[in-house]
Amino acid sequence: TPLSIVQGRVGLVRAQAESPEAIRRQAGVIEEHCRRIASVMRNLQAFIAPRPLSRAWHPVDAVLAAVADECGRKLERVRMQVDVSPSDLQVYADREQLVQAVANLLLHVVERSPAGAQIRLSGRRGAAGEGSVELILEDLAGTFPPELLAELRSPYAEGDRQFDPDLGLGLAIAWAIAQDHEGWLTAGELDRGVALRLGLPGASQDPTPGVRDIASRHILVVDDDQLLCETVSWMLSEQGHTISTVASAEDALTWLARQRPDAVLVDIGLPGMRGDALVDAMAQRWPDLAERTIVTSGLLHAPQQGEAYLQKPFTRAQLLRALDRLLAP
Protein backbone atom coordinates (compact mmCIF):
# COMPACT_ATOMS: atom_id res chain seq x y z
CA THR A 1 0.00 0.00 0.00
CA PRO A 2 2.62 2.64 0.86
CA LEU A 3 4.59 1.80 -2.28
CA SER A 4 1.46 2.23 -4.38
CA ILE A 5 0.81 5.61 -2.78
CA VAL A 6 4.40 6.75 -3.35
CA GLN A 7 4.24 5.68 -6.98
CA GLY A 8 0.95 7.50 -7.52
CA ARG A 9 2.16 10.68 -5.83
CA VAL A 10 5.30 10.76 -7.95
CA GLY A 11 3.00 10.78 -10.97
CA LEU A 12 1.05 13.71 -9.46
CA VAL A 13 4.30 15.63 -8.89
CA ARG A 14 5.14 15.25 -12.56
CA ALA A 15 1.67 16.42 -13.54
CA GLN A 16 1.79 19.43 -11.19
CA ALA A 17 5.38 20.44 -11.83
CA GLU A 18 4.44 24.10 -12.31
CA SER A 19 2.79 24.45 -8.87
CA PRO A 20 5.33 24.66 -6.00
CA GLU A 21 2.58 24.36 -3.36
CA ALA A 22 1.20 21.18 -4.93
CA ILE A 23 4.69 19.74 -5.19
CA ARG A 24 5.35 20.46 -1.49
CA ARG A 25 2.10 18.71 -0.52
CA GLN A 26 2.84 15.63 -2.61
CA ALA A 27 6.42 15.54 -1.31
CA GLY A 28 5.07 15.49 2.25
CA VAL A 29 2.86 12.51 1.45
CA ILE A 30 5.76 10.71 -0.22
CA GLU A 31 8.01 11.38 2.77
CA GLU A 32 5.39 10.04 5.19
CA HIS A 33 4.92 6.80 3.31
CA CYS A 34 8.66 6.32 2.87
CA ARG A 35 8.83 6.60 6.66
CA ARG A 36 6.17 3.91 6.96
CA ILE A 37 8.10 1.61 4.60
CA ALA A 38 11.23 2.15 6.70
CA SER A 39 9.26 1.27 9.84
CA VAL A 40 8.03 -1.97 8.26
CA MET A 41 11.58 -2.85 7.22
CA ARG A 42 12.94 -2.21 10.73
CA ASN A 43 10.28 -4.50 12.19
CA LEU A 44 11.09 -7.19 9.65
CA GLN A 45 14.80 -6.89 10.46
CA ALA A 46 14.08 -7.11 14.19
CA PHE A 47 11.92 -10.18 13.60
CA ILE A 48 14.33 -12.00 11.29
CA ALA A 49 17.67 -11.04 12.85
CA PRO A 50 17.27 -9.40 16.28
CA ARG A 51 20.48 -7.74 17.40
CA PRO A 52 21.92 -7.91 20.94
CA LEU A 53 20.83 -5.24 23.40
CA SER A 54 23.09 -2.25 23.93
CA ARG A 55 21.70 -0.69 27.10
CA ALA A 56 22.59 2.65 28.68
CA TRP A 57 20.84 5.43 30.60
CA HIS A 58 18.77 7.78 28.40
CA PRO A 59 16.53 10.77 29.24
CA VAL A 60 12.91 9.66 28.92
CA ASP A 61 11.84 12.98 27.38
CA ALA A 62 14.41 12.51 24.59
CA VAL A 63 13.20 8.94 24.00
CA LEU A 64 9.57 10.07 23.70
CA ALA A 65 10.57 12.92 21.39
CA ALA A 66 12.26 10.34 19.16
CA VAL A 67 9.07 8.25 19.26
CA ALA A 68 7.03 11.23 18.04
CA ASP A 69 9.56 11.84 15.26
CA GLU A 70 9.39 8.17 14.28
CA CYS A 71 5.59 8.33 14.00
CA GLY A 72 5.75 11.47 11.85
CA ARG A 73 2.61 13.00 10.38
CA LYS A 74 0.42 10.13 11.61
CA LEU A 75 0.17 11.99 14.91
CA GLU A 76 -1.50 14.98 13.23
CA ARG A 77 -4.84 13.16 13.24
CA VAL A 78 -4.97 12.96 17.06
CA ARG A 79 -4.37 15.37 19.94
CA MET A 80 -1.13 14.23 21.56
CA GLN A 81 0.03 15.11 25.05
CA VAL A 82 3.51 14.10 26.27
CA ASP A 83 4.28 14.20 29.98
CA VAL A 84 7.42 13.08 31.85
CA SER A 85 7.63 13.27 35.64
CA PRO A 86 10.09 13.99 37.06
CA SER A 87 11.39 15.96 34.10
CA ASP A 88 14.90 14.47 34.44
CA LEU A 89 13.64 10.85 34.51
CA GLN A 90 16.00 8.40 32.82
CA VAL A 91 15.48 4.86 31.53
CA TYR A 92 18.06 2.07 31.25
CA ALA A 93 17.45 0.62 27.80
CA ASP A 94 18.60 0.09 24.25
CA ARG A 95 17.44 3.47 22.94
CA GLU A 96 16.86 2.42 19.34
CA GLN A 97 14.87 -0.66 20.29
CA LEU A 98 12.84 1.17 22.94
CA VAL A 99 11.89 3.89 20.46
CA GLN A 100 10.84 1.19 18.01
CA ALA A 101 8.67 -0.59 20.60
CA VAL A 102 6.86 2.55 21.81
CA ALA A 103 6.39 3.86 18.26
CA ASN A 104 4.84 0.53 17.26
CA LEU A 105 2.35 0.79 20.12
CA LEU A 106 1.57 4.44 19.47
CA LEU A 107 0.98 3.89 15.75
CA HIS A 108 -1.30 0.96 16.53
CA VAL A 109 -3.41 3.17 18.78
CA VAL A 110 -3.41 6.20 16.47
CA GLU A 111 -4.42 4.23 13.38
CA ARG A 112 -7.37 2.71 15.26
CA SER A 113 -8.56 5.89 16.97
CA PRO A 114 -10.95 8.41 15.42
CA ALA A 115 -9.63 11.77 14.24
CA GLY A 116 -9.17 14.20 17.11
CA ALA A 117 -8.83 11.51 19.79
CA GLN A 118 -6.96 12.60 22.92
CA ILE A 119 -3.86 10.48 23.49
CA ARG A 120 -1.32 10.93 26.29
CA LEU A 121 2.17 9.40 26.32
CA SER A 122 3.88 9.70 29.68
CA GLY A 123 6.91 8.50 31.59
CA ARG A 124 6.83 7.68 35.31
CA ARG A 125 9.00 6.01 37.90
CA GLY A 126 8.13 2.32 38.09
CA ALA A 127 7.20 0.22 41.10
CA ALA A 128 9.47 -2.72 40.25
CA GLY A 129 12.58 -1.51 42.04
CA GLU A 130 15.16 1.25 41.88
CA GLY A 131 15.61 2.70 38.41
CA SER A 132 12.50 1.05 36.96
CA VAL A 133 10.36 3.12 34.60
CA GLU A 134 6.86 2.86 33.15
CA LEU A 135 5.99 4.37 29.78
CA ILE A 136 2.21 4.80 29.67
CA LEU A 137 0.02 5.32 26.61
CA GLU A 138 -3.49 6.48 27.55
CA ASP A 139 -6.72 7.20 25.77
CA LEU A 140 -8.09 10.29 27.53
CA ALA A 141 -11.52 10.45 25.92
CA GLY A 142 -12.69 6.85 25.74
CA THR A 143 -12.51 6.76 21.95
CA PHE A 144 -10.63 3.48 21.45
CA PRO A 145 -12.61 0.93 19.42
CA PRO A 146 -14.04 -1.76 21.74
CA GLU A 147 -12.04 -4.55 20.07
CA LEU A 148 -8.71 -2.76 20.62
CA LEU A 149 -7.95 -4.32 24.00
CA ALA A 150 -8.42 -7.86 22.66
CA GLU A 151 -6.18 -7.12 19.68
CA LEU A 152 -3.46 -5.66 21.88
CA ARG A 153 -3.53 -8.74 24.07
CA SER A 154 -3.28 -11.08 21.10
CA PRO A 155 -1.83 -9.44 17.97
CA TYR A 156 -2.58 -12.35 15.65
CA ALA A 157 -5.39 -13.04 13.20
CA GLU A 158 -8.09 -15.32 14.57
CA GLY A 159 -10.34 -17.28 12.24
CA ASP A 160 -11.37 -15.24 9.22
CA ARG A 161 -10.63 -11.87 10.82
CA GLN A 162 -8.32 -9.74 8.69
CA PHE A 163 -5.41 -8.07 10.46
CA ASP A 164 -2.90 -5.56 9.12
CA PRO A 165 0.37 -7.56 9.09
CA ASP A 166 2.37 -4.38 9.68
CA LEU A 167 0.50 -3.68 12.93
CA GLY A 168 0.46 -7.34 13.97
CA LEU A 169 4.19 -7.64 13.48
CA GLY A 170 4.72 -4.29 15.19
CA LEU A 171 2.92 -5.47 18.33
CA ALA A 172 4.82 -8.76 18.38
CA ILE A 173 8.10 -6.82 18.08
CA ALA A 174 7.05 -4.52 20.94
CA TRP A 175 6.38 -7.58 23.10
CA ALA A 176 9.76 -9.06 22.21
CA ILE A 177 11.65 -5.83 22.92
CA ALA A 178 9.97 -5.47 26.31
CA GLN A 179 10.78 -9.08 27.15
CA ASP A 180 14.40 -8.83 26.01
CA HIS A 181 14.74 -5.90 28.44
CA GLU A 182 13.29 -8.12 31.22
CA GLY A 183 10.30 -5.78 31.11
CA TRP A 184 6.58 -6.28 30.58
CA LEU A 185 3.72 -4.92 28.54
CA THR A 186 0.19 -4.65 29.93
CA ALA A 187 -3.13 -3.37 28.65
CA GLY A 188 -5.76 -2.28 31.18
CA GLU A 189 -9.14 -0.61 30.93
CA LEU A 190 -9.66 2.91 32.26
CA ASP A 191 -12.99 4.49 33.24
CA ARG A 192 -13.37 5.78 29.69
CA GLY A 193 -10.72 4.00 27.64
CA VAL A 194 -7.56 1.94 27.71
CA ALA A 195 -4.03 2.37 29.07
CA LEU A 196 -0.97 0.53 27.76
CA ARG A 197 1.98 0.24 30.12
CA LEU A 198 5.50 -0.69 29.07
CA GLY A 199 7.54 -1.41 32.19
CA LEU A 200 11.33 -1.55 32.24
CA PRO A 201 13.63 -2.53 35.13
CA GLY A 202 16.62 -0.56 36.30
CA ALA A 203 20.29 -1.30 35.71
CA SER A 204 20.48 -3.67 38.69
CA GLN A 205 18.32 -6.09 36.69
CA ASP A 206 20.38 -5.90 33.53
CA PRO A 207 19.64 -9.05 31.49
CA THR A 208 22.25 -11.75 31.12
CA PRO A 209 24.08 -11.05 27.83
CA GLY A 210 24.34 -14.73 26.96
CA VAL A 211 23.23 -18.13 28.18
CA ARG A 212 25.62 -20.16 30.29
CA ASP A 213 25.70 -23.95 30.10
CA ILE A 214 23.97 -24.85 33.35
CA ALA A 215 23.91 -28.44 34.57
CA SER A 216 21.06 -30.69 33.48
CA ARG A 217 17.95 -29.97 35.55
CA HIS A 218 14.49 -31.46 36.01
CA ILE A 219 11.83 -28.93 35.04
CA LEU A 220 8.05 -29.20 35.48
CA VAL A 221 5.90 -27.43 32.87
CA VAL A 222 2.31 -26.66 33.93
CA ASP A 223 0.22 -25.66 30.88
CA ASP A 224 -3.03 -26.90 29.37
CA ASP A 225 -1.76 -26.28 25.84
CA GLN A 226 -0.29 -29.64 24.79
CA LEU A 227 1.44 -28.20 21.73
CA LEU A 228 3.16 -25.56 23.84
CA CYS A 229 4.27 -28.23 26.33
CA GLU A 230 5.79 -30.19 23.46
CA THR A 231 7.51 -27.06 22.14
CA VAL A 232 8.95 -26.09 25.53
CA SER A 233 10.08 -29.68 26.05
CA TRP A 234 12.00 -29.49 22.78
CA MET A 235 13.49 -26.11 23.67
CA LEU A 236 14.82 -27.39 27.00
CA SER A 237 15.66 -31.02 26.19
CA GLU A 238 18.08 -29.74 23.55
CA GLN A 239 20.06 -28.32 26.48
CA GLY A 240 20.04 -31.66 28.28
CA HIS A 241 17.22 -30.89 30.74
CA THR A 242 14.60 -33.44 31.79
CA ILE A 243 11.03 -32.21 31.30
CA SER A 244 7.78 -33.31 32.95
CA THR A 245 4.41 -31.79 31.99
CA VAL A 246 0.96 -31.55 33.58
CA ALA A 247 -2.15 -29.78 32.27
CA SER A 248 -3.64 -28.24 35.43
CA ALA A 249 -2.73 -26.69 38.77
CA GLU A 250 -4.49 -29.51 40.60
CA ASP A 251 -2.40 -32.12 38.76
CA ALA A 252 0.71 -30.06 39.51
CA LEU A 253 0.02 -30.13 43.28
CA THR A 254 -0.47 -33.91 43.15
CA TRP A 255 2.75 -34.31 41.16
CA LEU A 256 4.71 -32.01 43.50
CA ALA A 257 3.53 -33.95 46.55
CA ARG A 258 5.53 -36.92 45.23
CA GLN A 259 8.67 -35.30 43.84
CA ARG A 260 10.55 -32.02 43.52
CA PRO A 261 11.80 -30.54 40.25
CA ASP A 262 14.61 -28.03 40.05
CA ALA A 263 12.31 -25.42 38.48
CA VAL A 264 8.67 -24.94 37.47
CA LEU A 265 7.19 -23.16 34.45
CA VAL A 266 3.54 -22.17 35.19
CA ASP A 267 0.95 -20.64 32.84
CA ILE A 268 -1.38 -18.15 34.56
CA GLY A 269 -4.49 -18.98 32.50
CA LEU A 270 -4.97 -22.57 33.63
CA PRO A 271 -8.42 -24.19 33.75
CA GLY A 272 -9.80 -24.53 37.28
CA MET A 273 -7.21 -23.19 39.72
CA ARG A 274 -5.30 -20.36 38.06
CA GLY A 275 -1.55 -20.42 37.75
CA ASP A 276 -1.02 -17.51 40.16
CA ALA A 277 -3.08 -19.40 42.78
CA LEU A 278 -0.84 -22.41 42.19
CA VAL A 279 2.25 -20.30 42.83
CA ASP A 280 0.67 -19.00 46.07
CA ALA A 281 -0.03 -22.60 47.18
CA MET A 282 3.54 -23.58 46.34
CA ALA A 283 4.83 -20.62 48.36
CA GLN A 284 2.97 -21.95 51.43
CA ARG A 285 4.02 -25.61 51.04
CA TRP A 286 7.37 -25.40 49.29
CA PRO A 287 8.66 -21.79 49.49
CA ASP A 288 12.07 -22.67 48.05
CA LEU A 289 10.41 -24.15 44.96
CA ALA A 290 8.14 -21.12 44.51
CA GLU A 291 11.31 -19.03 44.26
CA ARG A 292 12.42 -21.25 41.35
CA THR A 293 9.21 -20.74 39.36
CA ILE A 294 8.73 -18.86 36.09
CA VAL A 295 5.23 -17.54 35.39
CA THR A 296 4.03 -17.32 31.78
CA SER A 297 0.95 -15.76 30.18
CA GLY A 298 -0.59 -15.36 26.75
CA LEU A 299 -2.40 -12.21 27.93
CA LEU A 300 -0.58 -9.07 28.96
CA HIS A 301 0.37 -9.37 32.63
CA ALA A 302 2.09 -7.10 35.15
CA PRO A 303 4.48 -9.30 37.16
CA GLN A 304 4.82 -8.83 40.88
CA GLN A 305 8.12 -7.47 42.15
CA GLY A 306 10.71 -10.23 42.08
CA GLU A 307 8.50 -12.58 40.03
CA ALA A 308 10.24 -14.41 37.18
CA TYR A 309 7.98 -13.89 34.18
CA LEU A 310 7.83 -14.67 30.46
CA GLN A 311 5.25 -13.16 28.12
CA LYS A 312 4.03 -15.51 25.41
CA PRO A 313 5.14 -15.80 22.72
CA PHE A 314 8.70 -16.27 23.96
CA THR A 315 11.73 -17.52 22.10
CA ARG A 316 14.03 -20.36 23.04
CA ALA A 317 16.77 -17.86 23.86
CA GLN A 318 14.45 -15.89 26.17
CA LEU A 319 13.40 -19.07 27.98
CA LEU A 320 17.00 -20.22 28.43
CA ARG A 321 18.05 -16.80 29.75
CA ALA A 322 15.18 -16.85 32.24
CA LEU A 323 16.23 -20.30 33.50
CA ASP A 324 19.85 -19.18 33.59
CA ARG A 325 18.97 -16.31 35.92
CA LEU A 326 16.72 -18.53 38.02
CA LEU A 327 19.11 -21.45 38.48
CA ALA A 328 22.56 -19.84 38.27
CA PRO A 329 24.52 -20.22 41.54
Long-range contacts (C-beta under 8 A, 24 or more apart in sequence): 2-33, 2-34, 2-36, 2-37, 2-40, 3-33, 3-37, 5-29, 5-33, 6-30, 6-33, 6-34, 6-37, 9-33, 28-73, 31-72, 32-72, 32-73, 32-74, 35-70, 35-72, 36-166, 39-70, 39-103, 39-107, 39-166, 39-170, 40-166, 40-169, 42-100, 43-100, 43-104, 43-166, 43-169, 43-170, 43-173, 44-169, 46-97, 46-100, 46-173, 46-176, 46-177, 47-169, 47-172, 47-173, 50-176, 50-180, 52-209, 53-94, 53-97, 53-180, 53-181, 53-207, 53-209, 54-94, 55-92, 55-93, 55-94, 55-181, 55-203, 55-206, 56-92, 56-93, 56-95, 57-90, 57-91, 57-92, 57-203, 58-90, 58-91, 58-92, 58-93, 58-95, 58-98, 59-88, 59-89, 59-90, 60-84, 60-89, 60-90, 60-91, 60-123, 60-133, 60-135, 61-87, 61-89, 61-123, 63-91, 63-93, 63-95, 63-98, 63-99, 63-102, 63-123, 64-102, 64-121, 64-123, 64-135, 66-95, 66-99, 67-99, 67-102, 67-103, 67-106, 67-121, 68-121, 70-99, 70-100, 70-103, 71-103, 71-106, 71-107, 71-110, 74-107, 74-110, 74-111, 75-106, 75-110, 77-110, 77-115, 77-116, 78-110, 78-113, 78-115, 78-116, 78-117, 78-118, 78-119, 79-116, 79-117, 79-118, 79-119, 80-119, 80-120, 80-121, 81-118, 81-119, 81-120, 81-121, 81-140, 82-120, 82-121, 82-122, 83-120, 83-121, 83-122, 83-123, 84-122, 84-123, 85-122, 85-123, 85-124, 86-125, 89-123, 89-124, 89-125, 89-133, 90-133, 91-123, 91-133, 91-135, 91-200, 92-131, 92-133, 92-200, 92-201, 92-202, 92-203, 92-206, 93-181, 93-200, 94-177, 94-181, 97-177, 97-180, 97-181, 98-177, 98-181, 98-200, 100-173, 100-174, 100-177, 101-173, 101-174, 101-177, 101-178, 101-198, 102-135, 102-137, 102-174, 102-198, 104-170, 104-171, 104-173, 104-174, 105-137, 105-170, 105-171, 105-174, 105-196, 105-198, 106-137, 107-167, 107-170, 108-152, 108-167, 108-170, 108-171, 109-137, 109-139, 109-144, 109-148, 109-196, 111-164, 111-167, 112-144, 112-145, 112-148, 113-139, 113-143, 113-144, 113-145, 114-143, 117-141, 117-143, 117-144, 118-143, 126-199, 126-200, 126-201, 127-305, 128-199, 128-201, 128-303, 128-305, 129-201, 129-202, 129-204, 129-205, 129-305, 130-202, 130-204, 131-201, 131-202, 131-203, 131-204, 132-199, 132-200, 132-201, 132-202, 132-205, 133-199, 133-200, 133-202, 134-197, 134-198, 134-199, 134-200, 135-197, 135-198, 135-200, 136-195, 136-196, 136-197, 136-198, 137-195, 137-196, 137-197, 137-198, 138-190, 138-193, 138-194, 138-195, 138-196, 139-190, 139-192, 139-193, 139-194, 139-195, 140-192, 140-193, 141-192, 141-193, 142-190, 142-191, 142-192, 142-193, 143-193, 144-193, 144-194, 148-194, 149-187, 149-189, 149-194, 152-187, 152-194, 152-196, 152-300, 153-187, 153-299, 153-300, 154-298, 154-299, 172-313, 174-198, 175-311, 175-313, 176-315, 178-311, 179-310, 179-311, 179-314, 179-318, 180-207, 180-318, 181-207, 182-207, 184-300, 184-301, 184-302, 184-303, 184-309, 184-311, 185-300, 185-311, 186-300, 186-301, 186-302, 187-300, 197-302, 199-302, 207-321, 207-325, 208-321, 208-324, 208-325, 211-317, 211-320, 211-321, 211-324, 212-324, 212-328, 213-239, 214-239, 214-323, 214-324, 214-327, 214-328, 216-240, 216-241, 216-242, 217-241, 217-242, 217-261, 217-262, 217-263, 217-323, 217-327, 218-242, 218-243, 218-244, 218-261, 218-262, 219-243, 219-244, 219-261, 219-262, 219-263, 219-264, 219-265, 219-323, 220-244, 220-245, 220-246, 220-252, 220-255, 220-256, 220-261, 220-263, 220-264, 220-265, 221-245, 221-246, 221-264, 221-265, 222-246, 222-247, 222-248, 222-249, 222-251, 222-252, 222-264, 222-265, 222-266, 222-267, 222-270, 222-275, 222-278, 223-247, 223-265, 223-266, 223-267, 223-270, 223-296, 224-248, 224-267, 224-270, 224-271, 225-267, 228-267, 228-312, 232-265, 232-319, 235-316, 235-319, 235-320, 236-319, 236-320, 236-323, 238-316, 239-320, 248-272, 248-273, 249-273, 249-274, 249-275, 249-277, 249-278, 249-281, 252-278, 253-278, 253-281, 256-282, 256-285, 256-286, 256-289, 260-286, 260-289, 261-289, 262-292, 262-327, 263-292, 263-293, 263-294, 263-323, 263-326, 263-327, 264-289, 264-292, 264-293, 264-294, 265-293, 265-294, 265-296, 266-293, 266-294, 266-295, 266-296, 267-295, 267-296, 267-297, 267-298, 268-295, 268-296, 268-297, 268-299, 268-301, 269-297, 269-298, 269-299, 292-326, 292-327, 294-322, 294-323, 294-326
